[in-house]
Amino acid sequence: MQIETLFCDIVRTETQGKNLLVGVYPSNAMFVPFIPGGITISAFSRLTELPAGVHQVEATLYTSHDKNKPENVFTSTINIKYPELPTPVITGPAQVHLHDIGFVMLKIKVTTEQGAVIEADAGKLFVGRSVPDDLHK
């Protein structure tokens, strides 16, 4: 399984099935005024190299400080009719609590209809503290 992920503020799905990503973090970095604190984040992933069929997906967000404590777990079902095309998976929006500067990471697990389990790291977003404008003078 190959995965491409974009982190953003929110993913909206239109009635025709198109996705609209709002507030994309193109460099996979977000800067916030307060840490510790919480952020709201979503992820738009495209999965390839999966077999045709109906599969269960578990997408988990966690931080680099609490790798064994998932912040949010999202489950869904995907129906792959054309394995040669990417299949979208939307995670979030999710509230993630940060204790320090670090990463929010996404792991995706797919359980195929045949029972095979495929897991992969799907991406990570660096979250740092923003510097007040008056410090740049």
Backbone as a printed PyTorch tensor [residue, N CA C, xyz], in Angstrom:
tensor([[[  0.8520,  -1.1770,   0.0000],
         [  0.0000,   0.0000,   0.0000],
         [  0.8940,   1.2350,   0.0000]],

        [[  0.5940,   2.1440,  -0.9050],
         [  1.2660,   3.4440,  -0.9640],
         [  0.2620,   4.5040,  -0.5230]],

        [[  0.7670,   5.5470,   0.1870],
         [ -0.1230,   6.5800,   0.7110],
         [  0.4830,   7.9550,   0.4680]],

        [[ -0.3440,   8.8680,  -0.0370],
         [ -0.0120,  10.2940,  -0.1240],
         [ -0.9850,  11.0110,   0.7960]],

        [[ -0.4850,  11.8920,   1.6750],
         [ -1.3570,  12.5870,   2.6240],
         [ -1.0900,  14.0780,   2.6180]],

        [[ -2.1740,  14.8530,   2.6580],
         [ -2.1150,  16.2950,   2.8690],
         [ -2.8390,  16.5940,   4.1750]],

        [[ -2.1990,  17.3810,   5.0520],
         [ -2.8410,  17.8220,   6.2810],
         [ -3.4840,  19.1750,   6.0310]],

        [[ -4.6640,  19.3920,   6.6280],
         [ -5.4010,  20.6380,   6.4270],
         [ -6.3060,  20.8710,   7.6240]],

        [[ -7.0050,  22.0170,   7.5920],
         [ -7.9320,  22.3280,   8.6770],
         [ -9.2020,  21.4840,   8.5850]],

        [[ -9.7330,  21.3470,   7.3630],
         [-10.9650,  20.5840,   7.1910],
         [-11.0700,  20.0790,   5.7470]],

        [[-11.7370,  18.9400,   5.5700],
         [-12.0270,  18.3880,   4.2420],
         [-13.5470,  18.3780,   4.0880]],

        [[-14.0070,  19.0100,   3.0290],
         [-15.4490,  19.0120,   2.7300],
         [-15.6820,  18.1570,   1.4990]],

        [[-16.7600,  17.3890,   1.5140],
         [-17.1130,  16.5620,   0.3670],
         [-18.3600,  17.1370,  -0.2780]],

        [[-18.2530,  17.4580,  -1.5650],
         [-19.3870,  18.0110,  -2.3060],
         [-20.3440,  16.9040,  -2.7100]],

        [[-21.5450,  17.2970,  -3.1300],
         [-22.5640,  16.3070,  -3.4990],
         [-22.1420,  15.4590,  -4.6950]],

        [[-21.2960,  16.0020,  -5.5860],
         [-20.8240,  15.2300,  -6.7380],
         [-19.6500,  14.3190,  -6.3800]],

        [[-19.2360,  14.3330,  -5.1010],
         [-18.1520,  13.4610,  -4.6730],
         [-16.7810,  14.0990,  -4.6930]],

        [[-16.6870,  15.3530,  -5.1340],
         [-15.3900,  16.0410,  -5.1190],
         [-15.0600,  16.4650,  -3.6980]],

        [[-13.7620,  16.5430,  -3.3970],
         [-13.3170,  16.9710,  -2.0770],
         [-12.7190,  18.3600,  -2.1440]],

        [[-13.0190,  19.1700,  -1.1430],
         [-12.4890,  20.5140,  -1.0140],
         [-11.6650,  20.5520,   0.2670]],

        [[-10.3570,  20.8150,   0.1330],
         [ -9.4660,  20.8940,   1.2800],
         [ -9.2790,  22.3600,   1.6460]],

        [[ -9.5530,  22.6940,   2.8970],
         [ -9.4590,  24.0720,   3.3750],
         [ -8.2980,  24.1730,   4.3540]],

        [[ -7.4420,  25.1760,   4.1450],
         [ -6.3320,  25.3970,   5.0590],
         [ -5.2580,  24.3360,   4.9690]],

        [[ -4.7870,  24.0490,   3.7640],
         [ -3.7670,  23.0050,   3.5510],
         [ -2.4110,  23.4790,   4.0730]],

        [[ -1.6930,  22.5870,   4.7320],
         [ -0.3370,  22.8540,   5.2070],
         [  0.6400,  22.2040,   4.2210]],

        [[  1.0230,  22.9340,   3.1550],
         [  1.7940,  22.3210,   2.0660],
         [  3.1970,  21.8700,   2.4750]],

        [[  3.7730,  22.5010,   3.4800],
         [  5.1200,  22.0890,   3.8950],
         [  5.0660,  21.1560,   5.0970]],

        [[  3.8640,  20.6410,   5.4180],
         [  3.6640,  19.7520,   6.5640],
         [  4.1750,  20.3690,   7.8590]],

        [[  3.9110,  21.6820,   8.0250],
         [  4.2770,  22.3830,   9.2550],
         [  3.1760,  23.3680,   9.6240]],

        [[  2.8790,  23.4280,  10.9220],
         [  1.8700,  24.3340,  11.4650],
         [  2.5090,  25.0510,  12.6470]],

        [[  2.2360,  26.3510,  12.7570],
         [  2.7840,  27.1200,  13.8710],
         [  1.6360,  27.7550,  14.6400]],

        [[  1.6230,  27.5380,  15.9520],
         [  0.5360,  27.9980,  16.8070],
         [  1.0960,  28.8890,  17.9120]],

        [[  0.2600,  29.7790,  18.4640],
         [  0.7710,  30.6970,  19.4800],
         [  1.0210,  30.0640,  20.8440]],

        [[  0.3040,  28.9790,  21.1570],
         [  0.4240,  28.4040,  22.4980],
         [  0.6810,  26.9000,  22.4570]],

        [[  1.7310,  26.4830,  23.1260],
         [  2.0050,  25.0670,  23.3830],
         [  2.4840,  25.0040,  24.8290]],

        [[  1.8750,  24.2360,  25.6880],
         [  0.8480,  23.2270,  25.4160],
         [ -0.4810,  23.8540,  24.9990]],

        [[ -1.2260,  23.0530,  24.2650],
         [ -2.5170,  23.5010,  23.7740],
         [ -3.1040,  22.4860,  22.8220]],

        [[ -4.2120,  22.8550,  22.2060],
         [ -4.8760,  21.9450,  21.2870],
         [ -4.9950,  22.5380,  19.8980]],

        [[ -5.0430,  21.6720,  18.9120],
         [ -5.2540,  22.0730,  17.5250],
         [ -6.3660,  21.2050,  16.9420]],

        [[ -6.9740,  21.7150,  15.8920],
         [ -7.9350,  20.9240,  15.1240],
         [ -7.2950,  20.6460,  13.7790]],

        [[ -7.2680,  19.3840,  13.3880],
         [ -6.5680,  18.9840,  12.1640],
         [ -7.3680,  17.9180,  11.4210]],

        [[ -7.2220,  17.9170,  10.1080],
         [ -7.7940,  16.8730,   9.2510],
         [ -6.7000,  16.3840,   8.3140]],

        [[ -6.9290,  15.2360,   7.7030],
         [ -5.9800,  14.7020,   6.7280],
         [ -6.7460,  14.1180,   5.5510]],

        [[ -6.2060,  14.3440,   4.3690],
         [ -6.7550,  13.7750,   3.1410],
         [ -5.6850,  12.8540,   2.5680]],

        [[ -5.9650,  11.5550,   2.5740],
         [ -4.9920,  10.5630,   2.1030],
         [ -5.5170,   9.8800,   0.8560]],

        [[ -4.5840,   9.5230,  -0.0310],
         [ -4.9090,   8.7420,  -1.2300],
         [ -4.1310,   7.4440,  -1.1540]],

        [[ -4.8570,   6.3240,  -1.1440],
         [ -4.2560,   4.9990,  -1.0250],
         [ -4.2080,   4.3370,  -2.3930]],

        [[ -3.0820,   3.7060,  -2.6940],
         [ -2.9400,   2.9450,  -3.9400],
         [ -2.3400,   1.5750,  -3.6170]],

        [[ -2.3500,   0.7290,  -4.6170],
         [ -1.7850,  -0.6260,  -4.5330],
         [ -2.5440,  -1.5100,  -3.5410]],

        [[ -3.8710,  -1.3430,  -3.5170],
         [ -4.7320,  -2.2170,  -2.7220],
         [ -5.5980,  -3.0470,  -3.6680]],

        [[ -5.9740,  -4.2500,  -3.2720],
         [ -6.8030,  -5.0770,  -4.1510],
         [ -8.2430,  -4.5830,  -4.2050]],

        [[ -8.9500,  -4.9660,  -5.2580],
         [-10.3700,  -4.6340,  -5.3700],
         [-11.1270,  -5.3060,  -4.2370]],

        [[-12.2110,  -4.6580,  -3.8220],
         [-13.0440,  -5.2370,  -2.7750],
         [-13.4400,  -4.2100,  -1.7400]],

        [[-14.2180,  -4.6760,  -0.7700],
         [-14.6820,  -3.8300,   0.3240],
         [-13.7650,  -4.0700,   1.5190]],

        [[-13.1340,  -3.0030,   1.9920],
         [-12.1350,  -3.1190,   3.0480],
         [-12.4650,  -2.1720,   4.1960]],

        [[-12.0260,  -2.5390,   5.3930],
         [-12.1910,  -1.6960,   6.5780],
         [-10.9270,  -0.8680,   6.7730]],

        [[-11.1000,   0.4040,   7.1170],
         [ -9.9670,   1.3110,   7.3160],
         [-10.0200,   1.8710,   8.7310]],

        [[ -8.8530,   1.9030,   9.3640],
         [ -8.7040,   2.5450,  10.6680],
         [ -7.5810,   3.5630,  10.5330]],

        [[ -7.9170,   4.8460,  10.7100],
         [ -6.9320,   5.9180,  10.6290],
         [ -6.7400,   6.4760,  12.0350]],

        [[ -5.4830,   6.5180,  12.4920],
         [ -5.1780,   6.9230,  13.8550],
         [ -4.2320,   8.1130,  13.8570]],

        [[ -4.6120,   9.1590,  14.5930],
         [ -3.7510,  10.3190,  14.8060],
         [ -3.1280,  10.2100,  16.1970]],

        [[ -1.8390,  10.4580,  16.2840],
         [ -1.1620,  10.4540,  17.5810],
         [ -0.0130,  11.4490,  17.5290]],

        [[  0.5300,  11.7950,  18.6830],
         [  1.6180,  12.7710,  18.7320],
         [  2.9450,  12.0630,  18.9690]],

        [[  4.0280,  12.7680,  18.6410],
         [  5.3610,  12.1880,  18.8220],
         [  5.7010,  12.0160,  20.2990]],

        [[  4.9510,  12.6750,  21.1840],
         [  5.2120,  12.5610,  22.6220],
         [  4.4570,  11.4000,  23.2470]],

        [[  3.3500,  10.9810,  22.6320],
         [  2.5210,   9.9060,  23.1720],
         [  2.2350,   8.8770,  22.0880]],

        [[  3.2860,   8.2360,  21.5830],
         [  3.1230,   7.3040,  20.4630],
         [  2.2290,   6.1210,  20.7950]],

        [[  2.1600,   5.7490,  22.0630],
         [  1.3430,   4.5960,  22.4480],
         [ -0.0610,   4.9840,  22.8740]],

        [[ -0.3830,   6.2790,  22.8060],
         [ -1.7060,   6.7620,  23.2010],
         [ -2.3400,   7.4910,  22.0230]],

        [[ -3.1500,   6.7970,  21.2370],
         [ -3.7850,   7.4540,  20.0920],
         [ -4.6690,   8.6150,  20.5360]],

        [[ -4.5520,   9.7420,  19.8360],
         [ -5.3900,  10.9030,  20.1200],
         [ -6.7960,  10.6990,  19.5640]],

        [[ -6.8760,  10.2120,  18.3420],
         [ -8.1530,  10.0390,  17.6570],
         [ -8.0650,   8.8400,  16.7280]],

        [[ -9.1360,   8.0580,  16.6840],
         [ -9.2130,   6.9150,  15.7810],
         [-10.4900,   7.0530,  14.9530]],

        [[-10.3420,   6.9790,  13.6410],
         [-11.4710,   7.0920,  12.7190],
         [-11.5730,   5.7900,  11.9330]],

        [[-12.7820,   5.2650,  11.8030],
         [-12.9870,   4.0440,  11.0300],
         [-13.9170,   4.3390,   9.8530]],

        [[-13.6950,   3.6200,   8.7680],
         [-14.5430,   3.7630,   7.5920],
         [-14.4390,   2.5040,   6.7510]],

        [[-15.2650,   2.4420,   5.7380],
         [-15.2540,   1.3370,   4.7830],
         [-14.9570,   1.9220,   3.4110]],

        [[-14.0520,   1.2750,   2.6880],
         [-13.7750,   1.6980,   1.3130],
         [-14.1390,   0.5580,   0.3730]],

        [[-14.6770,   0.9160,  -0.7770],
         [-15.0460,  -0.0620,  -1.7990],
         [-14.1880,   0.2230,  -3.0270]],

        [[-13.1680,  -0.5680,  -3.2170],
         [-12.2440,  -0.3650,  -4.3320],
         [-12.7340,  -1.1640,  -5.5320]],

        [[-13.1640,  -0.4360,  -6.5600],
         [-13.6190,  -1.0770,  -7.7900],
         [-12.5260,  -1.0790,  -8.8440]],

        [[-11.6730,  -0.0460,  -8.8080],
         [-10.5980,   0.0960,  -9.7820],
         [ -9.2680,   0.2190,  -9.0310]],

        [[ -8.5820,  -0.8900,  -8.8010],
         [ -7.3540,  -0.8620,  -7.9980],
         [ -6.2530,   0.0300,  -8.5700]],

        [[ -6.3180,   0.3250,  -9.8630],
         [ -5.2750,   1.1630, -10.4660],
         [ -5.4610,   2.6500, -10.1490]],

        [[ -6.6130,   3.0150,  -9.5750],
         [ -6.8830,   4.4080,  -9.2100],
         [ -6.7110,   4.6180,  -7.7090]],

        [[ -6.2970,   5.8370,  -7.2920],
         [ -6.1790,   6.1080,  -5.8540],
         [ -7.5490,   6.1250,  -5.1710]],

        [[ -7.5770,   5.6730,  -3.9320],
         [ -8.7960,   5.6790,  -3.1280],
         [ -8.6270,   6.6860,  -1.9860]],

        [[ -9.5490,   7.6660,  -1.8820],
         [ -9.4010,   8.6670,  -0.8250],
         [ -9.8430,   8.1500,   0.5430]],

        [[ -9.1320,   8.6090,   1.5760],
         [ -9.5120,   8.3640,   2.9650],
         [ -9.4120,   9.7040,   3.6920]],

        [[-10.4960,  10.1000,   4.3410],
         [-10.5390,  11.3710,   5.0610],
         [-10.4820,  11.0920,   6.5540]],

        [[ -9.5690,  11.7790,   7.2260],
         [ -9.4150,  11.6480,   8.6710],
         [ -9.7230,  12.9980,   9.3020]],

        [[-10.6380,  13.0200,  10.2500],
         [-10.9290,  14.2510,  10.9740],
         [-12.2210,  14.8910,  10.5280]],

        [[-12.4350,  16.1080,  11.0300],
         [-11.5350,  16.9090,  11.8590],
         [-11.3840,  16.3150,  13.2540]],

        [[-10.1970,  16.5070,  13.8130],
         [ -9.8670,  15.9280,  15.1080],
         [ -9.2000,  16.9610,  16.0010]],

        [[ -9.5170,  16.9020,  17.2800],
         [ -8.8390,  17.7170,  18.2860],
         [ -7.6330,  16.9360,  18.7760]],

        [[ -6.4660,  17.5560,  18.6860],
         [ -5.2320,  16.9160,  19.1420],
         [ -4.6020,  17.8280,  20.1900]],

        [[ -4.2290,  17.2540,  21.3180],
         [ -3.6240,  18.0110,  22.4130],
         [ -2.1120,  17.8240,  22.3790]],

        [[ -1.3980,  18.9420,  22.4130],
         [  0.0650,  18.9190,  22.3620],
         [  0.6360,  19.3920,  23.6930]],

        [[  1.5860,  18.6280,  24.2110],
         [  2.2500,  18.9930,  25.4600],
         [  3.5210,  19.7800,  25.1970]],

        [[  4.0610,  19.6380,  23.9830],
         [  5.3130,  20.2930,  23.6210],
         [  5.3870,  20.3730,  22.0930]],

        [[  6.3730,  21.0840,  21.5860],
         [  6.6240,  21.1320,  20.1510],
         [  6.9120,  19.7090,  19.6720]],

        [[  6.3850,  19.3520,  18.5160],
         [  6.6090,  18.0030,  18.0030],
         [  5.7620,  17.7200,  16.7760]],

        [[  5.4560,  16.4580,  16.5770],
         [  4.7340,  16.0190,  15.3870],
         [  3.3770,  15.4250,  15.7420]],

        [[  2.4050,  15.6530,  14.8400],
         [  1.1620,  14.8940,  14.8210],
         [  1.3290,  13.9030,  13.6770]],

        [[  1.1240,  12.6310,  13.9710],
         [  1.3750,  11.5880,  12.9780],
         [  0.0970,  10.8100,  12.6770]],

        [[  0.0280,  10.2890,  11.4590],
         [ -1.1270,   9.5300,  10.9920],
         [ -0.6760,   8.1380,  10.5950]],

        [[ -1.3650,   7.1430,  11.1180],
         [ -1.1350,   5.7460,  10.7270],
         [ -2.4450,   5.2140,  10.1590]],

        [[ -2.3570,   4.4940,   9.0530],
         [ -3.5520,   3.9050,   8.4330],
         [ -3.4020,   2.3970,   8.3930]],

        [[ -4.4730,   1.7220,   8.8370],
         [ -4.5230,   0.2560,   8.8170],
         [ -5.7180,  -0.1560,   7.9690]],

        [[ -5.4740,  -1.0160,   7.0050],
         [ -6.5330,  -1.5340,   6.1360],
         [ -6.6630,  -3.0300,   6.3840]],

        [[ -7.8870,  -3.4600,   6.6470],
         [ -8.1810,  -4.8930,   6.7550],
         [ -8.9950,  -5.2590,   5.5230]],

        [[ -8.4080,  -6.0960,   4.6600],
         [ -9.0780,  -6.4450,   3.4080],
         [-10.2280,  -7.4060,   3.6770]],

        [[-11.0840,  -7.5540,   2.6870],
         [-12.2180,  -8.4710,   2.8620],
         [-11.7430,  -9.9250,   2.9860]],

        [[-10.5080, -10.1850,   2.5850],
         [ -9.9350, -11.5310,   2.7560],
         [ -9.3060, -11.7020,   4.1470]],

        [[ -9.2630, -10.6110,   4.9430],
         [ -8.7250, -10.6910,   6.2960],
         [ -7.2690, -10.2760,   6.4390]],

        [[ -6.6160,  -9.9170,   5.3460],
         [ -5.2250,  -9.4530,   5.4290],
         [ -5.2030,  -8.0630,   6.0570]],

        [[ -4.1930,  -7.8060,   6.8850],
         [ -4.0500,  -6.5070,   7.5390],
         [ -2.8060,  -5.8140,   6.9920]],

        [[ -2.9890,  -4.5850,   6.5140],
         [ -1.8920,  -3.7970,   5.9520],
         [ -1.8350,  -2.4910,   6.7350]],

        [[ -0.6770,  -2.2040,   7.3460],
         [ -0.5100,  -0.9720,   8.1230],
         [  0.6240,  -0.1590,   7.5450]],

        [[  0.4790,   1.1780,   7.6210],
         [  1.5470,   2.0530,   7.1340],
         [  1.4630,   3.4130,   7.8170]],

        [[  2.6280,   4.0270,   7.9980],
         [  2.6670,   5.4200,   8.4250],
         [  2.2370,   6.2530,   7.2280]],

        [[  1.2590,   7.1410,   7.4500],
         [  0.6620,   7.8740,   6.3330],
         [  1.1420,   9.3140,   6.2310]],

        [[  1.8560,   9.8070,   7.2280],
         [  2.3560,  11.1740,   7.1640],
         [  2.4920,  11.7820,   8.5400]],

        [[  3.1770,  12.9340,   8.5830],
         [  3.3160,  13.6390,   9.8520],
         [  3.3500,  15.1380,   9.6050]],

        [[  2.8420,  15.8690,  10.5840],
         [  2.7480,  17.3200,  10.5490],
         [  3.5240,  17.8760,  11.7320]],

        [[  4.5120,  18.7210,  11.4610],
         [  5.2600,  19.3630,  12.5390],
         [  4.4250,  20.4960,  13.1210]],

        [[  4.3500,  20.5690,  14.4360],
         [  3.6410,  21.6610,  15.1020],
         [  4.6360,  22.3760,  16.0050]],

        [[  4.8640,  23.6620,  15.7020],
         [  5.7870,  24.4730,  16.4790],
         [  5.1090,  25.7210,  16.9930]],

        [[  5.8390,  26.4530,  17.7870],
         [  5.3170,  27.6910,  18.3600],
         [  5.6400,  28.8410,  17.4110]],

        [[  4.6310,  29.6740,  17.1360],
         [  4.8620,  30.8420,  16.2850],
         [  5.5800,  31.9160,  17.0980]],

        [[  6.3580,  32.7210,  16.4020],
         [  7.0990,  33.7980,  17.0470],
         [  6.3040,  35.0810,  16.8940]],

        [[  6.0600,  35.8000,  17.9890],
         [  5.3070,  37.0670,  17.8800],
         [  6.0130,  38.0350,  16.9300]],

        [[  5.2280,  38.8220,  16.1910],
         [  5.7650,  39.7700,  15.2070],
         [  6.7550,  40.7630,  15.8070]],

        [[  6.5470,  41.1760,  17.0670],
         [  7.4350,  42.1720,  17.6500],
         [  8.8520,  41.6460,  17.8990]],

        [[  9.0540,  40.3370,  17.8650],
         [ 10.3960,  39.7840,  18.0170],
         [ 11.1930,  39.8490,  16.7220]],

        [[ 10.5210,  40.1020,  15.5980],
         [ 11.2040,  40.1580,  14.2930],
         [ 11.7850,  41.5360,  14.0230]],

        [[ 11.4870,  42.5230,  14.8540],
         [ 11.9160,  43.9100,  14.6100],
         [ 13.3320,  44.1470,  15.0680]]])
